[in-house]
């Protein structure tokens, strides 16, 4: 079963990488939130404001989904014999 060990190692590596990516994403958002409030939320709203917010927060959602499950799309399926 050395093949199973390789798959478990790859899954653990994916999980650890996911935690790092999510942490970095939220850290960047926390650092930029004050500027975002000043320059986006407190201004008069326009089409560009809506586009900015959609791209920023939809992008965060996509990045988190990719961080959590993105690596699993590329991992080969383990063949178990019972």
PDB file of N, CA, C and O in Angstrom, chain B, residues numbered from 101:
ATOM      1  N   UNK B 101       0.791  -1.204   0.000  1.00  0.00           N
ATOM      2  CA  UNK B 101       0.000   0.000   0.000  1.00  0.00           C
ATOM      3  C   UNK B 101       0.835   1.272   0.000  1.00  0.00           C
ATOM      4  O   UNK B 101       0.398   2.283   0.549  1.00  0.00           O
ATOM      5  N   UNK B 102       1.996   1.255  -0.585  1.00  0.00           N
ATOM      6  CA  UNK B 102       2.758   2.502  -0.643  1.00  0.00           C
ATOM      7  C   UNK B 102       2.054   3.559  -1.472  1.00  0.00           C
ATOM      8  O   UNK B 102       2.272   4.756  -1.280  1.00  0.00           O
ATOM      9  N   UNK B 103       1.208   3.116  -2.397  1.00  0.00           N
ATOM     10  CA  UNK B 103       0.471   4.062  -3.224  1.00  0.00           C
ATOM     11  C   UNK B 103      -0.517   4.867  -2.375  1.00  0.00           C
ATOM     12  O   UNK B 103      -0.692   6.066  -2.594  1.00  0.00           O
ATOM     13  N   UNK B 104      -1.156   4.212  -1.415  1.00  0.00           N
ATOM     14  CA  UNK B 104      -2.099   4.886  -0.524  1.00  0.00           C
ATOM     15  C   UNK B 104      -1.382   5.932   0.319  1.00  0.00           C
ATOM     16  O   UNK B 104      -1.920   7.014   0.555  1.00  0.00           O
ATOM     17  N   UNK B 105      -0.181   5.618   0.771  1.00  0.00           N
ATOM     18  CA  UNK B 105       0.598   6.588   1.559  1.00  0.00           C
ATOM     19  C   UNK B 105       0.915   7.840   0.749  1.00  0.00           C
ATOM     20  O   UNK B 105       0.905   8.952   1.275  1.00  0.00           O
ATOM     21  N   UNK B 106       1.192   7.648  -0.519  1.00  0.00           N
ATOM     22  CA  UNK B 106       1.469   8.796  -1.385  1.00  0.00           C
ATOM     23  C   UNK B 106       0.233   9.685  -1.530  1.00  0.00           C
ATOM     24  O   UNK B 106       0.342  10.911  -1.521  1.00  0.00           O
ATOM     25  N   UNK B 107      -0.935   9.068  -1.661  1.00  0.00           N
ATOM     26  CA  UNK B 107      -2.172   9.833  -1.780  1.00  0.00           C
ATOM     27  C   UNK B 107      -2.497  10.575  -0.488  1.00  0.00           C
ATOM     28  O   UNK B 107      -2.931  11.726  -0.520  1.00  0.00           O
ATOM     29  N   UNK B 108      -2.288   9.921   0.636  1.00  0.00           N
ATOM     30  CA  UNK B 108      -2.536  10.581   1.923  1.00  0.00           C
ATOM     31  C   UNK B 108      -1.563  11.739   2.149  1.00  0.00           C
ATOM     32  O   UNK B 108      -1.945  12.777   2.689  1.00  0.00           O
ATOM     33  N   UNK B 109      -0.318  11.561   1.740  1.00  0.00           N
ATOM     34  CA  UNK B 109       0.667  12.635   1.844  1.00  0.00           C
ATOM     35  C   UNK B 109       0.259  13.823   0.974  1.00  0.00           C
ATOM     36  O   UNK B 109       0.352  14.974   1.400  1.00  0.00           O
ATOM     37  N   UNK B 110      -0.195  13.532  -0.255  1.00  0.00           N
ATOM     38  CA  UNK B 110      -0.626  14.607  -1.162  1.00  0.00           C
ATOM     39  C   UNK B 110      -1.854  15.319  -0.611  1.00  0.00           C
ATOM     40  O   UNK B 110      -1.971  16.537  -0.746  1.00  0.00           O
ATOM     41  N   UNK B 111      -2.770  14.582   0.007  1.00  0.00           N
ATOM     42  CA  UNK B 111      -3.960  15.193   0.591  1.00  0.00           C
ATOM     43  C   UNK B 111      -3.590  16.074   1.782  1.00  0.00           C
ATOM     44  O   UNK B 111      -4.139  17.166   1.933  1.00  0.00           O
ATOM     45  N   UNK B 112      -2.677  15.620   2.620  1.00  0.00           N
ATOM     46  CA  UNK B 112      -2.226  16.429   3.757  1.00  0.00           C
ATOM     47  C   UNK B 112      -1.520  17.690   3.255  1.00  0.00           C
ATOM     48  O   UNK B 112      -1.715  18.769   3.814  1.00  0.00           O
ATOM     49  N   UNK B 113      -0.714  17.563   2.221  1.00  0.00           N
ATOM     50  CA  UNK B 113      -0.029  18.713   1.634  1.00  0.00           C
ATOM     51  C   UNK B 113      -1.054  19.723   1.110  1.00  0.00           C
ATOM     52  O   UNK B 113      -0.890  20.929   1.295  1.00  0.00           O
ATOM     53  N   UNK B 114      -2.107  19.232   0.459  1.00  0.00           N
ATOM     54  CA  UNK B 114      -3.166  20.100  -0.053  1.00  0.00           C
ATOM     55  C   UNK B 114      -3.875  20.819   1.100  1.00  0.00           C
ATOM     56  O   UNK B 114      -4.171  22.010   0.995  1.00  0.00           O
ATOM     57  N   UNK B 115      -4.145  20.117   2.179  1.00  0.00           N
ATOM     58  CA  UNK B 115      -4.819  20.736   3.320  1.00  0.00           C
ATOM     59  C   UNK B 115      -3.951  21.824   3.949  1.00  0.00           C
ATOM     60  O   UNK B 115      -4.452  22.896   4.286  1.00  0.00           O
ATOM     61  N   UNK B 116      -2.676  21.561   4.105  1.00  0.00           N
ATOM     62  CA  UNK B 116      -1.773  22.562   4.688  1.00  0.00           C
ATOM     63  C   UNK B 116      -1.649  23.779   3.783  1.00  0.00           C
ATOM     64  O   UNK B 116      -1.632  24.914   4.260  1.00  0.00           O
ATOM     65  N   UNK B 117      -1.564  23.550   2.507  1.00  0.00           N
ATOM     66  CA  UNK B 117      -1.488  24.653   1.555  1.00  0.00           C
ATOM     67  C   UNK B 117      -2.770  25.483   1.583  1.00  0.00           C
ATOM     68  O   UNK B 117      -2.724  26.708   1.473  1.00  0.00           O
ATOM     69  N   UNK B 118      -3.901  24.818   1.728  1.00  0.00           N
ATOM     70  CA  UNK B 118      -5.181  25.525   1.802  1.00  0.00           C
ATOM     71  C   UNK B 118      -5.229  26.476   2.981  1.00  0.00           C
ATOM     72  O   UNK B 118      -5.708  27.603   2.854  1.00  0.00           O
ATOM     73  N   UNK B 119      -4.741  26.034   4.121  1.00  0.00           N
ATOM     74  CA  UNK B 119      -4.738  26.890   5.316  1.00  0.00           C
ATOM     75  C   UNK B 119      -3.866  28.118   5.080  1.00  0.00           C
ATOM     76  O   UNK B 119      -4.250  29.226   5.454  1.00  0.00           O
ATOM     77  N   UNK B 120      -2.713  27.941   4.472  1.00  0.00           N
ATOM     78  CA  UNK B 120      -1.812  29.064   4.204  1.00  0.00           C
ATOM     79  C   UNK B 120      -2.446  30.045   3.228  1.00  0.00           C
ATOM     80  O   UNK B 120      -2.386  31.255   3.445  1.00  0.00           O
ATOM     81  N   UNK B 121      -3.048  29.545   2.163  1.00  0.00           N
ATOM     82  CA  UNK B 121      -3.653  30.424   1.156  1.00  0.00           C
ATOM     83  C   UNK B 121      -4.811  31.216   1.753  1.00  0.00           C
ATOM     84  O   UNK B 121      -4.905  32.424   1.535  1.00  0.00           O
ATOM     85  N   UNK B 122      -5.686  30.561   2.497  1.00  0.00           N
ATOM     86  CA  UNK B 122      -6.819  31.254   3.104  1.00  0.00           C
ATOM     87  C   UNK B 122      -6.345  32.305   4.097  1.00  0.00           C
ATOM     88  O   UNK B 122      -6.909  33.397   4.160  1.00  0.00           O
ATOM     89  N   UNK B 123      -5.317  31.987   4.872  1.00  0.00           N
ATOM     90  CA  UNK B 123      -4.764  32.948   5.830  1.00  0.00           C
ATOM     91  C   UNK B 123      -4.216  34.180   5.112  1.00  0.00           C
ATOM     92  O   UNK B 123      -4.467  35.307   5.538  1.00  0.00           O
ATOM     93  N   UNK B 124      -3.480  33.975   4.043  1.00  0.00           N
ATOM     94  CA  UNK B 124      -2.926  35.107   3.294  1.00  0.00           C
ATOM     95  C   UNK B 124      -4.017  35.957   2.651  1.00  0.00           C
ATOM     96  O   UNK B 124      -3.911  37.183   2.619  1.00  0.00           O
ATOM     97  N   UNK B 125      -5.053  35.318   2.144  1.00  0.00           N
ATOM     98  CA  UNK B 125      -6.155  36.067   1.527  1.00  0.00           C
ATOM     99  C   UNK B 125      -6.828  36.953   2.558  1.00  0.00           C
ATOM    100  O   UNK B 125      -7.042  38.140   2.311  1.00  0.00           O
ATOM    101  N   UNK B 126      -7.164  36.390   3.717  1.00  0.00           N
ATOM    102  CA  UNK B 126      -7.841  37.192   4.735  1.00  0.00           C
ATOM    103  C   UNK B 126      -6.925  38.270   5.309  1.00  0.00           C
ATOM    104  O   UNK B 126      -7.393  39.354   5.658  1.00  0.00           O
ATOM    105  N   UNK B 127      -5.641  37.989   5.411  1.00  0.00           N
ATOM    106  CA  UNK B 127      -4.688  38.994   5.898  1.00  0.00           C
ATOM    107  C   UNK B 127      -4.655  40.190   4.952  1.00  0.00           C
ATOM    108  O   UNK B 127      -4.649  41.341   5.389  1.00  0.00           O
ATOM    109  N   UNK B 128      -4.633  39.904   3.650  1.00  0.00           N
ATOM    110  CA  UNK B 128      -4.620  40.988   2.663  1.00  0.00           C
ATOM    111  C   UNK B 128      -5.914  41.797   2.736  1.00  0.00           C
ATOM    112  O   UNK B 128      -5.882  43.024   2.633  1.00  0.00           O
ATOM    113  N   UNK B 129      -7.029  41.134   2.910  1.00  0.00           N
ATOM    114  CA  UNK B 129      -8.309  41.845   3.002  1.00  0.00           C
ATOM    115  C   UNK B 129      -8.380  42.702   4.257  1.00  0.00           C
ATOM    116  O   UNK B 129      -8.903  43.816   4.220  1.00  0.00           O
ATOM    117  N   UNK B 130      -7.860  42.192   5.365  1.00  0.00           N
ATOM    118  CA  UNK B 130      -7.866  42.972   6.612  1.00  0.00           C
ATOM    119  C   UNK B 130      -6.982  44.204   6.467  1.00  0.00           C
ATOM    120  O   UNK B 130      -7.343  45.283   6.936  1.00  0.00           O
ATOM    121  N   UNK B 131      -5.820  44.051   5.819  1.00  0.00           N
ATOM    122  CA  UNK B 131      -4.923  45.194   5.639  1.00  0.00           C
ATOM    123  C   UNK B 131      -5.538  46.276   4.754  1.00  0.00           C
ATOM    124  O   UNK B 131      -5.316  47.463   4.993  1.00  0.00           O
ATOM    125  N   UNK B 132      -6.298  45.890   3.748  1.00  0.00           N
ATOM    126  CA  UNK B 132      -6.848  46.841   2.791  1.00  0.00           C
ATOM    127  C   UNK B 132      -8.247  47.338   3.146  1.00  0.00           C
ATOM    128  O   UNK B 132      -8.781  48.212   2.463  1.00  0.00           O
ATOM    129  N   UNK B 133      -8.851  46.792   4.209  1.00  0.00           N
ATOM    130  CA  UNK B 133     -10.246  47.119   4.494  1.00  0.00           C
ATOM    131  C   UNK B 133     -10.446  48.598   4.837  1.00  0.00           C
ATOM    132  O   UNK B 133     -11.433  49.200   4.413  1.00  0.00           O
ATOM    133  N   UNK B 134      -9.524  49.187   5.599  1.00  0.00           N
ATOM    134  CA  UNK B 134      -9.662  50.606   5.960  1.00  0.00           C
ATOM    135  C   UNK B 134      -9.642  51.492   4.716  1.00  0.00           C
ATOM    136  O   UNK B 134     -10.453  52.410   4.595  1.00  0.00           O
ATOM    137  N   UNK B 135      -8.724  51.221   3.798  1.00  0.00           N
ATOM    138  CA  UNK B 135      -8.666  51.994   2.555  1.00  0.00           C
ATOM    139  C   UNK B 135      -9.906  51.747   1.701  1.00  0.00           C
ATOM    140  O   UNK B 135     -10.409  52.662   1.048  1.00  0.00           O
ATOM    141  N   UNK B 136     -10.392  50.519   1.707  1.00  0.00           N
ATOM    142  CA  UNK B 136     -11.597  50.212   0.933  1.00  0.00           C
ATOM    143  C   UNK B 136     -12.798  50.994   1.461  1.00  0.00           C
ATOM    144  O   UNK B 136     -13.589  51.516   0.676  1.00  0.00           O
ATOM    145  N   UNK B 137     -12.938  51.076   2.765  1.00  0.00           N
ATOM    146  CA  UNK B 137     -14.046  51.848   3.339  1.00  0.00           C
ATOM    147  C   UNK B 137     -13.928  53.315   2.944  1.00  0.00           C
ATOM    148  O   UNK B 137     -14.916  53.941   2.563  1.00  0.00           O
ATOM    149  N   UNK B 138     -12.724  53.857   3.036  1.00  0.00           N
ATOM    150  CA  UNK B 138     -12.509  55.267   2.720  1.00  0.00           C
ATOM    151  C   UNK B 138     -12.775  55.575   1.250  1.00  0.00           C
ATOM    152  O   UNK B 138     -13.472  56.539   0.932  1.00  0.00           O
ATOM    153  N   UNK B 139     -12.227  54.766   0.362  1.00  0.00           N
ATOM    154  CA  UNK B 139     -12.261  55.094  -1.060  1.00  0.00           C
ATOM    155  C   UNK B 139     -13.399  54.447  -1.839  1.00  0.00           C
ATOM    156  O   UNK B 139     -13.647  54.831  -2.982  1.00  0.00           O
ATOM    157  N   UNK B 140     -14.092  53.484  -1.259  1.00  0.00           N
ATOM    158  CA  UNK B 140     -15.166  52.813  -1.997  1.00  0.00           C
ATOM    159  C   UNK B 140     -16.507  52.986  -1.301  1.00  0.00           C
ATOM    160  O   UNK B 140     -17.460  53.477  -1.906  1.00  0.00           O
ATOM    161  N   UNK B 141     -16.592  52.593  -0.050  1.00  0.00           N
ATOM    162  CA  UNK B 141     -17.885  52.574   0.634  1.00  0.00           C
ATOM    163  C   UNK B 141     -18.418  53.976   0.951  1.00  0.00           C
ATOM    164  O   UNK B 141     -19.630  54.190   0.944  1.00  0.00           O
ATOM    165  N   UNK B 142     -17.537  54.918   1.224  1.00  0.00           N
ATOM    166  CA  UNK B 142     -17.974  56.255   1.610  1.00  0.00           C
ATOM    167  C   UNK B 142     -18.178  57.200   0.430  1.00  0.00           C
ATOM    168  O   UNK B 142     -18.652  58.320   0.622  1.00  0.00           O
ATOM    169  N   UNK B 143     -17.838  56.788  -0.763  1.00  0.00           N
ATOM    170  CA  UNK B 143     -18.039  57.625  -1.950  1.00  0.00           C
ATOM    171  C   UNK B 143     -19.418  57.415  -2.524  1.00  0.00           C
ATOM    172  O   UNK B 143     -20.147  56.506  -2.128  1.00  0.00           O
ATOM    173  N   UNK B 144     -19.764  58.274  -3.466  1.00  0.00           N
ATOM    174  CA  UNK B 144     -21.022  58.097  -4.172  1.00  0.00           C
ATOM    175  C   UNK B 144     -20.919  56.829  -5.028  1.00  0.00           C
ATOM    176  O   UNK B 144     -19.912  56.600  -5.699  1.00  0.00           O
ATOM    177  N   UNK B 145     -21.969  56.017  -4.994  1.00  0.00           N
ATOM    178  CA  UNK B 145     -21.935  54.735  -5.687  1.00  0.00           C
ATOM    179  C   UNK B 145     -22.164  54.922  -7.181  1.00  0.00           C
ATOM    180  O   UNK B 145     -22.988  55.730  -7.609  1.00  0.00           O
ATOM    181  N   UNK B 146     -21.412  54.154  -7.956  1.00  0.00           N
ATOM    182  CA  UNK B 146     -21.546  54.174  -9.408  1.00  0.00           C
ATOM    183  C   UNK B 146     -21.440  52.729  -9.908  1.00  0.00           C
ATOM    184  O   UNK B 146     -21.311  51.788  -9.124  1.00  0.00           O
ATOM    185  N   UNK B 147     -21.498  52.586 -11.205  1.00  0.00           N
ATOM    186  CA  UNK B 147     -21.359  51.257 -11.796  1.00  0.00           C
ATOM    187  C   UNK B 147     -19.984  50.677 -11.469  1.00  0.00           C
ATOM    188  O   UNK B 147     -19.856  49.479 -11.219  1.00  0.00           O
ATOM    189  N   UNK B 148     -18.976  51.512 -11.473  1.00  0.00           N
ATOM    190  CA  UNK B 148     -17.622  51.040 -11.164  1.00  0.00           C
ATOM    191  C   UNK B 148     -17.516  50.545  -9.721  1.00  0.00           C
ATOM    192  O   UNK B 148     -16.769  49.607  -9.445  1.00  0.00           O
ATOM    193  N   UNK B 149     -18.247  51.158  -8.811  1.00  0.00           N
ATOM    194  CA  UNK B 149     -18.238  50.702  -7.428  1.00  0.00           C
ATOM    195  C   UNK B 149     -18.818  49.294  -7.345  1.00  0.00           C
ATOM    196  O   UNK B 149     -18.252  48.421  -6.688  1.00  0.00           O
ATOM    197  N   UNK B 150     -19.931  49.082  -8.004  1.00  0.00           N
ATOM    198  CA  UNK B 150     -20.546  47.749  -8.001  1.00  0.00           C
ATOM    199  C   UNK B 150     -19.627  46.714  -8.645  1.00  0.00           C
ATOM    200  O   UNK B 150     -19.504  45.596  -8.145  1.00  0.00           O
ATOM    201  N   UNK B 151     -18.992  47.078  -9.735  1.00  0.00           N
ATOM    202  CA  UNK B 151     -18.067  46.151 -10.391  1.00  0.00           C
ATOM    203  C   UNK B 151     -16.868  45.830  -9.505  1.00  0.00           C
ATOM    204  O   UNK B 151     -16.451  44.676  -9.409  1.00  0.00           O
ATOM    205  N   UNK B 152     -16.318  46.852  -8.860  1.00  0.00           N
ATOM    206  CA  UNK B 152     -15.186  46.644  -7.965  1.00  0.00           C
ATOM    207  C   UNK B 152     -15.551  45.672  -6.848  1.00  0.00           C
ATOM    208  O   UNK B 152     -14.813  44.725  -6.576  1.00  0.00           O
ATOM    209  N   UNK B 153     -16.695  45.909  -6.200  1.00  0.00           N
ATOM    210  CA  UNK B 153     -17.101  45.058  -5.083  1.00  0.00           C
ATOM    211  C   UNK B 153     -17.417  43.636  -5.547  1.00  0.00           C
ATOM    212  O   UNK B 153     -17.104  42.672  -4.848  1.00  0.00           O
ATOM    213  N   UNK B 154     -18.030  43.503  -6.711  1.00  0.00           N
ATOM    214  CA  UNK B 154     -18.333  42.173  -7.228  1.00  0.00           C
ATOM    215  C   UNK B 154     -17.050  41.395  -7.518  1.00  0.00           C
ATOM    216  O   UNK B 154     -16.928  40.225  -7.155  1.00  0.00           O
ATOM    217  N   UNK B 155     -16.105  42.051  -8.169  1.00  0.00           N
ATOM    218  CA  UNK B 155     -14.854  41.379  -8.502  1.00  0.00           C
ATOM    219  C   UNK B 155     -14.063  41.062  -7.238  1.00  0.00           C
ATOM    220  O   UNK B 155     -13.498  39.976  -7.115  1.00  0.00           O
ATOM    221  N   UNK B 156     -14.020  41.995  -6.308  1.00  0.00           N
ATOM    222  CA  UNK B 156     -13.228  41.788  -5.093  1.00  0.00           C
ATOM    223  C   UNK B 156     -13.784  40.657  -4.242  1.00  0.00           C
ATOM    224  O   UNK B 156     -13.030  39.780  -3.821  1.00  0.00           O
ATOM    225  N   UNK B 157     -15.080  40.659  -3.983  1.00  0.00           N
ATOM    226  CA  UNK B 157     -15.632  39.658  -3.079  1.00  0.00           C
ATOM    227  C   UNK B 157     -15.966  38.346  -3.781  1.00  0.00           C
ATOM    228  O   UNK B 157     -15.903  37.286  -3.159  1.00  0.00           O
ATOM    229  N   UNK B 158     -16.317  38.395  -5.057  1.00  0.00           N
ATOM    230  CA  UNK B 158     -16.481  37.160  -5.797  1.00  0.00           C
ATOM    231  C   UNK B 158     -15.115  36.502  -5.999  1.00  0.00           C
ATOM    232  O   UNK B 158     -14.995  35.278  -5.963  1.00  0.00           O
ATOM    233  N   UNK B 159     -14.094  37.323  -6.211  1.00  0.00           N
ATOM    234  CA  UNK B 159     -12.734  36.800  -6.322  1.00  0.00           C
ATOM    235  C   UNK B 159     -12.264  36.122  -5.048  1.00  0.00           C
ATOM    236  O   UNK B 159     -11.577  35.102  -5.097  1.00  0.00           O
ATOM    237  N   UNK B 160     -12.636  36.693  -3.898  1.00  0.00           N
ATOM    238  CA  UNK B 160     -12.269  36.071  -2.630  1.00  0.00           C
ATOM    239  C   UNK B 160     -12.957  34.713  -2.498  1.00  0.00           C
ATOM    240  O   UNK B 160     -12.343  33.745  -2.051  1.00  0.00           O
ATOM    241  N   UNK B 161     -14.210  34.641  -2.881  1.00  0.00           N
ATOM    242  CA  UNK B 161     -14.937  33.377  -2.822  1.00  0.00           C
ATOM    243  C   UNK B 161     -14.284  32.332  -3.724  1.00  0.00           C
ATOM    244  O   UNK B 161     -14.094  31.188  -3.311  1.00  0.00           O
ATOM    245  N   UNK B 162     -13.947  32.714  -4.933  1.00  0.00           N
ATOM    246  CA  UNK B 162     -13.294  31.793  -5.865  1.00  0.00           C
ATOM    247  C   UNK B 162     -11.940  31.344  -5.331  1.00  0.00           C
ATOM    248  O   UNK B 162     -11.592  30.168  -5.446  1.00  0.00           O
ATOM    249  N   UNK B 163     -11.170  32.261  -4.748  1.00  0.00           N
ATOM    250  CA  UNK B 163      -9.856  31.912  -4.204  1.00  0.00           C
ATOM    251  C   UNK B 163      -9.974  30.931  -3.045  1.00  0.00           C
ATOM    252  O   UNK B 163      -9.163  30.012  -2.933  1.00  0.00           O
ATOM    253  N   UNK B 164     -10.965  31.109  -2.189  1.00  0.00           N
ATOM    254  CA  UNK B 164     -11.139  30.196  -1.063  1.00  0.00           C
ATOM    255  C   UNK B 164     -11.609  28.834  -1.551  1.00  0.00           C
ATOM    256  O   UNK B 164     -11.136  27.808  -1.064  1.00  0.00           O
ATOM    257  N   UNK B 165     -12.524  28.810  -2.496  1.00  0.00           N
ATOM    258  CA  UNK B 165     -12.968  27.526  -3.044  1.00  0.00           C
ATOM    259  C   UNK B 165     -11.803  26.804  -3.708  1.00  0.00           C
ATOM    260  O   UNK B 165     -11.647  25.594  -3.543  1.00  0.00           O
ATOM    261  N   UNK B 166     -10.996  27.526  -4.445  1.00  0.00           N
ATOM    262  CA  UNK B 166      -9.831  26.917  -5.092  1.00  0.00           C
ATOM    263  C   UNK B 166      -8.816  26.439  -4.069  1.00  0.00           C
ATOM    264  O   UNK B 166      -8.179  25.403  -4.258  1.00  0.00           O
ATOM    265  N   UNK B 167      -8.663  27.190  -2.987  1.00  0.00           N
ATOM    266  CA  UNK B 167      -7.706  26.787  -1.960  1.00  0.00           C
ATOM    267  C   UNK B 167      -8.167  25.523  -1.249  1.00  0.00           C
ATOM    268  O   UNK B 167      -7.351  24.662  -0.917  1.00  0.00           O
ATOM    269  N   UNK B 168      -9.457  25.407  -1.016  1.00  0.00           N
ATOM    270  CA  UNK B 168      -9.972  24.251  -0.282  1.00  0.00           C
ATOM    271  C   UNK B 168     -10.098  23.009  -1.151  1.00  0.00           C
ATOM    272  O   UNK B 168      -9.714  21.917  -0.733  1.00  0.00           O
ATOM    273  N   UNK B 169     -10.629  23.167  -2.349  1.00  0.00           N
ATOM    274  CA  UNK B 169     -10.922  21.998  -3.165  1.00  0.00           C
ATOM    275  C   UNK B 169     -10.181  21.987  -4.492  1.00  0.00           C
ATOM    276  O   UNK B 169     -10.308  21.024  -5.248  1.00  0.00           O
ATOM    277  N   UNK B 170      -9.424  23.009  -4.794  1.00  0.00           N
ATOM    278  CA  UNK B 170      -8.755  23.082  -6.087  1.00  0.00           C
ATOM    279  C   UNK B 170      -7.728  21.997  -6.295  1.00  0.00           C
ATOM    280  O   UNK B 170      -7.619  21.446  -7.390  1.00  0.00           O
ATOM    281  N   UNK B 171      -6.973  21.682  -5.260  1.00  0.00           N
ATOM    282  CA  UNK B 171      -5.955  20.655  -5.394  1.00  0.00           C
ATOM    283  C   UNK B 171      -6.544  19.272  -5.588  1.00  0.00           C
ATOM    284  O   UNK B 171      -5.903  18.398  -6.172  1.00  0.00           O
ATOM    285  N   UNK B 172      -7.753  19.067  -5.104  1.00  0.00           N
ATOM    286  CA  UNK B 172      -8.372  17.759  -5.242  1.00  0.00           C
ATOM    287  C   UNK B 172      -8.776  17.472  -6.676  1.00  0.00           C
ATOM    288  O   UNK B 172      -8.933  16.311  -7.054  1.00  0.00           O
ATOM    289  N   UNK B 173      -8.945  18.507  -7.477  1.00  0.00           N
ATOM    290  CA  UNK B 173      -9.314  18.282  -8.870  1.00  0.00           C
ATOM    291  C   UNK B 173      -8.177  17.652  -9.663  1.00  0.00           C
ATOM    292  O   UNK B 173      -8.413  16.986 -10.670  1.00  0.00           O
ATOM    293  N   UNK B 174      -6.951  17.861  -9.212  1.00  0.00           N
ATOM    294  CA  UNK B 174      -5.793  17.395  -9.960  1.00  0.00           C
ATOM    295  C   UNK B 174      -5.174  16.134  -9.376  1.00  0.00           C
ATOM    296  O   UNK B 174      -4.249  15.575  -9.964  1.00  0.00           O
ATOM    297  N   UNK B 175      -5.660  15.683  -8.248  1.00  0.00           N
ATOM    298  CA  UNK B 175      -5.094  14.480  -7.634  1.00  0.00           C
ATOM    299  C   UNK B 175      -5.731  13.248  -8.257  1.00  0.00           C
ATOM    300  O   UNK B 175      -6.949  13.204  -8.429  1.00  0.00           O
ATOM    301  N   UNK B 176      -4.934  12.257  -8.593  1.00  0.00           N
ATOM    302  CA  UNK B 176      -5.511  11.043  -9.174  1.00  0.00           C
ATOM    303  C   UNK B 176      -6.327  10.298  -8.135  1.00  0.00           C
ATOM    304  O   UNK B 176      -6.093  10.427  -6.934  1.00  0.00           O
ATOM    305  N   UNK B 177      -7.268   9.532  -8.599  1.00  0.00           N
ATOM    306  CA  UNK B 177      -8.134   8.780  -7.707  1.00  0.00           C
ATOM    307  C   UNK B 177      -7.410   7.523  -7.236  1.00  0.00           C
ATOM    308  O   UNK B 177      -6.809   6.809  -8.039  1.00  0.00           O
ATOM    309  N   UNK B 178      -7.468   7.258  -5.956  1.00  0.00           N
ATOM    310  CA  UNK B 178      -6.820   6.075  -5.396  1.00  0.00           C
ATOM    311  C   UNK B 178      -7.644   4.835  -5.728  1.00  0.00           C
ATOM    312  O   UNK B 178      -8.872   4.859  -5.649  1.00  0.00           O
ATOM    313  N   UNK B 179      -6.982   3.782  -6.089  1.00  0.00           N
ATOM    314  CA  UNK B 179      -7.638   2.500  -6.388  1.00  0.00           C
ATOM    315  C   UNK B 179      -7.467   1.602  -5.166  1.00  0.00           C
ATOM    316  O   UNK B 179      -6.361   1.159  -4.855  1.00  0.00           O
ATOM    317  N   UNK B 180      -8.561   1.345  -4.488  1.00  0.00           N
ATOM    318  CA  UNK B 180      -8.512   0.491  -3.306  1.00  0.00           C
ATOM    319  C   UNK B 180      -8.985  -0.909  -3.658  1.00  0.00           C
ATOM    320  O   UNK B 180      -9.954  -1.089  -4.395  1.00  0.00           O
ATOM    321  N   UNK B 181      -8.291  -1.883  -3.122  1.00  0.00           N
ATOM    322  CA  UNK B 181      -8.711  -3.271  -3.314  1.00  0.00           C
ATOM    323  C   UNK B 181      -9.244  -3.778  -1.989  1.00  0.00           C
ATOM    324  O   UNK B 181      -8.600  -3.653  -0.947  1.00  0.00           O
ATOM    325  N   UNK B 182     -10.420  -4.346  -2.051  1.00  0.00           N
ATOM    326  CA  UNK B 182     -11.041  -4.857  -0.820  1.00  0.00           C
ATOM    327  C   UNK B 182     -10.890  -6.354  -0.760  1.00  0.00           C
ATOM    328  O   UNK B 182     -11.344  -6.983   0.196  1.00  0.00           O
TER     329      UNK B 182
END
